[in-house]
Amino acid sequence: MNKAQLIDEVAKVTCSKKEAALAVGAAFAAIQKALKKGDAVTLVGFGTFGVRKRKARKGRNPRRAKPSRSPQRRFRYLKPGKA
């Protein structure tokens, strides 16, 4: 299911398609804002969105066989709920 299909499903249950698009967009924006701050977002029955840190590490460029350094990064994850 993509975003357009999600909007269609929400519109069937609640309101017009335009209002459903605003609601889905607002929900995604709120989740993104919380993740940027480093907070976790828990949707009971669905899962938990969060941010984790990946340590800096040594790597190797396979084309030139030169060692390289990968900096520390933050990445998003979704831990699905039991349902």
Steps between C-alpha positions, in 0.01 A plus 500: 500500500635840410407843635225562242335167582522578872327834439224323304441254785485779760262699278261202475463483876508859617474797268580638156815406315644851542452494879642146518812614311549782752455261793745241364752772413471650848554160662813433292632851573452449874688168487785658302524793742520267801768285336710805414498591869608144584172398663330165443142481368293205622176408325341227712411200287716618208856554620764742621693746283834605641854621434818309573865593466746305289862521617777636279689217334783420268419391147670431171434635154475181289590677175823659620566272800565808712387509863228753579318618809123500537379766747250446779141517373145496625245278329127445529341167583155347544451228755171332406239425764380150578176544306 
